[in-house]
């Protein structure tokens, strides 16, 4: 678990909203798990402001809420569906209400929980699950005594929870005594979990979560069993933590951890039958593990419809190239508009094979980058040096020149979304691999150069991949380096088991 202690609830809201926005930037079709209550309201206000001021596109975002009161209709002013509509959903114009899901607290409750759990499995896993924290340690409405194996279910609310929630009702007698809630097991299926808590009344629960043992008596402690949990609290909520743990982290100084991204570049391999076989096998494997990386496949244009048809919610569909014009008499080319029809969210640009065999130059690459950003598609910009350039110690000069020309007149707000793939040409498909330290040295140089061109904050957000004979037996060492945020993989991505092994 990662603990971040900030000054107050405003800083907590600012950081949480940034995390959510960054997720949507990187993955426009992100699946968000949302919470209710007073804790996330300020965060939701910031998300509304961002959507309005920056025209953030939520059209492909799916949301799942944690819980709902039993007995309250969706239009009841105290229901969580009503809360979400009025606190967030109705204020983001690009968000489709049909893509927002809240458990049903009326009708056949057994059927409701079964359908909600099924829906989560079909659409999920959730990319980012936001949690609040009850004073008794509950998360969602999983009260003390809830088992780790629990899935979506109906729960009897404790007196403590009812008492805490009476502030939202006219009198305590009006507070529902039951709720439908995601279970502990269901919550832990999310790729990333962020829990927020503020105020002295949460201090005891936070101490149990951070310093205590896993126990049903404090359901929040089950989060210790998840691989990627971030706890964001204010100083008051941290009041009972040990001094060695309770170290204030200033929001402005906190650098967000970049999520790793693994992309399989299939190049000119696999026909439709072979692609279908791969997807059938890979989709079976992917259900067996909770993958913590972003991952995708860059297939040939003829196979993109198959990726779309067989896509799991987490798979990123990547194209290997595009034209910079919207349409026109360009025989043999494909437009960004056509790619968007195939749910393509990322496009590889400037690959060494395009530069070498098809005479793709930096000016063309720059035009493609402008067009992709205008279409809200994320470019994966490739750069790298030849063996001769490497041996002549020209690596830095060559790569800086490639990046500078490619990014000409690209705005900083777009650079933060960019993925850069460093691929030493001498290591592509040759079996030769740069050592992890060699790759780190170049990737660090790239980040520092982005900082020079723009600023440090932008550079810290750019994800930099390494590519060049990446395999399951060397990827962990490569990804352990601080400036390497993923991999662009060739041959090892062509076999379902091998590609799966890269992700775990």
N, C-alpha and C positions, 0 to 999 in steps of 0.2 A: 504494500500500500504506500501511496505517496501522500504526505500530509503537508498542507499549505495553510499557514496561519496569517491572516490579514488583519488590518486595523479594525474594520467595522463591516456591517452588512452591505454597505454600498460597494466597497472593494470586492466583497464576495460576489455580488451580483455582476460587477464589471468583468471579473475573470470568468465566471460561468458563461456569461453571454458571449465572450470571446471564444471560448471553447466550442460552443454550439455553432457560432458563425464559421469558425475554421473548419468544422466538420462539413458544413453545407458547401463551403468553398471547394473543398477537396472532392466531395461526393454529393453532387446536386440531388441525387435520389436517396439521400440518407434516411435511415429509420431512427426516429428519436423516441425514447421513452420519457414521458413527461410526468411531472408531479403537480399536486395542487397544494392548497393551504397557503399560509402567508409567506413562507420562505421564498418561493420563486417569483413572486409578483414583480419585484423590482427588476429581476432578470428579464421577465416577459416584456416589461416596458422598454427595456433597452433593445430587445429583439424587434419590437414594433418600430422603434425609431430607426434602427439599422435598415429594416426592410423598406421603409419610406425614403430615407435619405440616400441610401446606396442602391435602391432598386434591387434588393436581394431577391433572387428567384426561389420561391418555395413550392413551385408548381409540382415538382416530383417528390417532394418530401412526404414521408409517411410518419404519423405519430400514433403512439399507443400510450394511453394513460394507465396509471397503476391501479386505480380503484374507483369505486362509486358506492354511495350509500344505498342500502336496500330500502325500497319503498318510495323513493323519490323519482318522479318522472324526469326525462331529459330537460323539459322546459321549466322544472321547478327551480326557483331562484337560488336554492341552497344545494342543488345537485352539482356534481363535479363537471358534468357535460355543460351546464349553464355557465359555470365558473370559467371553464376553458374557452368557450365561445366568446365570452365578454372580456376576459383578461388577455386573450391572445388571438385566437383563430379569426374572429371577425375583423380584426385590425390589420391583417396581412392579406392584401388583395390577391396575391398570386397563389395563396394556399387554397387548395381544393378541400372543402369540408368533407367530401367523400373519402379523403385520404386520412381522416382523423378518426381514431377509434377510442371509445371509452366503454368500459364494461357496463352491462345493463343490470340495473338493480331492481327491475320489476319483471313480472311474468314468471316463467319457469326458470328458477335460479339454477337448477342443476344443468339444464340445457344451455343456459347463458354462459356458465363457467366453462363448459365443455367446448362450446363454439369459440369462445375467446381464446382459449388455450390452443385450439386448432388453428385459428387465424394467426396467432403469433408464430406458430411453427411454419405455416405456409409462407408468410411474408418475411419472417425474420431470417437471421437473428438481428436484434436491435443493435445498432451501431453505437449509440450513446444513451445510457440510461441515467436519468437524473433522479436522485433520491433526496427527500427530506429526512428528518429524524425526529421520532417522538421522544418525549421526556423519559419514557420507560424503555427506550431502546428499540421501539418498533420501526420498521421500514415498510413503506406502503401501509397496509393495515395488518401486517403480520405481528400479532401481539405476542408477549412473552409466553413461551411454551410451544410456539410454532416450530415444526420440524424442518430440517434442511431439505427434505424431499418434497415439501409441499409445492403444489402447482396452484393455478388459479382456483380460488375456493371462496365460500361464504364464511365469514368470521363474526363471532360475537365480540363486540367492542368492550374493552375493560372500562371500569368506572373512571380510571385515570384518564383514558383517552376521551371518554364522553365529557368529562369535566374540562379537559383542555380545549375541546372543540365547541363548548357552549358559547364561546365568545362570538361565534359565527351565527348564532341563533338567538331568538328573542328570550328563550328560557331553556334551562337544561332539559326540561321534559320534551322539548321539540327535537333534541338531537337524536337521530336514528341510533338504534342499538346494534344494528348489524350492517355489514358492508360486504361487497364483492371485491376481492383483491388478488393481484398477482401473488403467487407464492414465492418462497425463498428460491426454490429450484428454478422457477421461471425467470426471476430477476437475474440470477447468476449466469443465465445463458447470454446476456448482453456482452458485446465485445469490450466495451469500456463503460465503467460505472463512475459517476461523479456524485458524491454525497455532500450536501451543504448543510451547515447548521450555524446558527447565531444565537447569542444570548446566554446568560448564566444558567438558565433553566435546562440547557442542553449539555452542560459541562459534565455531569455524572455519566450520561450516556456516551459522550465522546471519550471519556477516560476508559470506559469498558471496551469500547470499540478499538481504541489505539493500544491500550496497555493490558487489557484483560484477555482471558482465554475464550475460545469459541464455546458458546453456551446458548441453548434455547431460551435461557432466562433473559438474555439480551440479543434478540434476533439480529441486530445490526452486526454482531460479531461474526456472523456467517460470511460477511464480506471479506474476512481474512482469507477465505478459501478461493477467492477470485484472483486471477493473474494481473488484472489491470484496474485498480481502484484508486481514485484520487479523492481525498477528503479535503474540502475547503471550508474553513471555519474562521470566525473572528476571534479576537483576543478574549472576549468574555466566555465563549464556548471552550476556550483552551485553558481556562483558569485552573482546572484541577490536574492538568498534565504535569509530569515531572519536568523540572527546569531544563534537563538535557534534551527533552523532546520539544518543549514549548519555546521554540526559537522563532521570533517574528521574521517573516519573509515579506519584504516590500513588494507590492504589486508591480511597480515599474521595473524592479530588478529581476523579477521572476521570468525565466525563459521557459516557454511552453515546450514540452517534449514533442518532437515531431513523430508522427506515426509512420512506421515502416510501410513501404509500398513495393510489392513484388509483381512484376509484369512479365508474362511469358510472350516472347516475340517469336511467332511461328514462321515468320518469313514466307517463302513460297513452298510450304509443306501442307499436306493433308487435303484430300478431297472431301466431299460432303459425307460420304460413308465413314471415312476415317475420323472426321470431326465428331460425328454423332456417337461413334463408339467411345471416343475420348470423353465426351461430356457425360455419357451414361456412367462410365466408370468413375470419373472424377467426382461427380455429384454424389455417388455412394460414399466415397471416401470423406468428402467434406462434411458429411452429416455426423461423422464419428468424433470430430474434434471441434473445440471452440477456437477458431482462428483469430489471432489478435492483430494480424497485419491486414492492410488493404491489399487486394490482389486482383489481377485481371489478365486477360488474354488478348493479344494483338494478332488476329487471324487475317487471312486473305479476305478480300471484299466479298467473294462468293460464299464465304462461311459466316459472315456477320449475321445474316438472318437466322442461322442455326443457333448462334450464341444468344440472340434475342429470344428465340423460342424456348431455349433450354436454360435460360439465365436463372441462377439463384439470386436472391436479393443482394447478396454481398459482391457478386462478380462484377468487376469493371470491364465493360466492353471497349476495346481499344482498336483504332484503325492504324494501319502502318504508314499511311500517307494521305494527303488531300491536295486539292487545288485551292488557290487563294481566291479565285473568282467565284461568285455565287452560282453562275451558270454561263453557258456559252459554247462556242464551237471549238471544243478542246477534246479531240478524239482520244479515247483511252484514259481520260481523267475521271475523277470522282469529286463531287462538291461536298462541302460541309453540310449543306442542307440534306443531301442524300444520306450522309452518315448519321445525322440526328434522327432520321427515320428508323435507323437500326439501333437506337438507344446508345450510340457511341458517346462517351463522355471524355475520352482522352484520345489524342492522336500523336503518334511518333513523328517527329520532324527532324530533318537533318542527319539521319542515320548515315554512317560512313559508306554503306553500300549504295545509298541514293546519291551521295556526293561522288563516289568513285565511278559507278557504272552508268549513272543517268545525268551526270554533269550538273547536279543540283548545287547552286551557289548560295552564298550567304545572303545576297539580296532577295532571292526567291524565298529562302527560309524566313527572313524577316517579314515578308508579305504574308506568308502563311500564319506566322505567329499573330500578327495584327488581326487577320480574319478569324482565327480560332478564338481569340479573346473576345472579339466582338460578338461571336456566336455563343459565348459562355461555355466553351469547350476547353479543357485543360491540355496544353501542349506538353509533350515529353521531348525536350530539346536535347539532342545528342551532340556530344563533342568528344574529340579524341585525337591522338597523334599517331603517326605511322612509326614503324620500327626505326627507320632512319632518323626521324625527328627526335624520337626518344633517346637514341644513342648519341645524338648530337646535343643533348640537353636543351632541346627547344620546346619541351612539353608545355611549360607555363606560357610562353609567348604564343604558341599556336592556339592553345585553348582560350586564352584571354581574347585573342583576336576573333575567334569564332563566336564567342559569347557576346562581345561588344557589338559586332556587326548584326548578329541575330536579334539583339534586344534594342536596336536603334528605335528611339521614339516610343518605346513601350512604357506605359505608366507604371508607377510603383505599386499601385493597388492590384495590378494584374500580375506583377512579378511574384507577389506573395503566394499566388496560386500555382506558380510554375513548378514543374518537375524537370530537373536536369539530369541527364544520364551520361556519366563519364564512362566512355568505352575506349580504352586504348586499342587502336586498330590491330596492333600486333598480337592482341590476346583474344580476338574474336574468332571463335571456331578453330583455333590453332592448338588448343590444349594447354597453351601457356597462360598463366594467370599472374597478374600483378599481386604481390604480397598484400596482405591486409594493410600493412603500414604504408606501402607505396600508394595504394588506392586512397587511404586516408589523407596522405600528404597532398595529393592532387585535389581531392574533394574539399579539404580545408582551404586550399588556395582559391578554389572556385567560390566558396562562400565569402571569403575575404574580398574577392574581386567584386562580387555582387554588392557587398557593403560599400565598397568604394564608388560603384556606379550609382547606388541608391542610398541606402542607409543600413545600419546594423539590424534594426528591427525587421526590415524586409528580408534581409539575408538570413536571419534566424528562422524565418517561416518557410523558406524555399527547401523543398525536399530534393536531395541529391542521391541518385542511384549510382551503383557501380555495375558495369556489364563487361563480360569477357570471360568465358569458360567458367561461369558460376554453376556450382553443383551442390547437391545436398551435403557433401562431406566438407565443403569449405565455406558455406554461406554463413554459418553462425559466427565464425571468426571474422568474416568481412563485416557483418552487421554489428559486431561489438564495437566497431570504431565510432567515435562520437559524431563525425560529420558524414557518415554514410547512412542514408535513410531508406535504403532498399536496394533492389537489384533489377536490372533488365536482363532477362535470361533467354538464351536461345535453345540449344539442343536439349537441355535438361527439362525444358517445359513441354516437350513433345510427348512424353510418357506420363499417363495419369499419376502413377505412384510416385514418380520422380518429382513432378511438379508439386504434388501434395506434400512430399517430404521437405520441400523448400519452405513451406509455410508453417511448419511445426518445429 
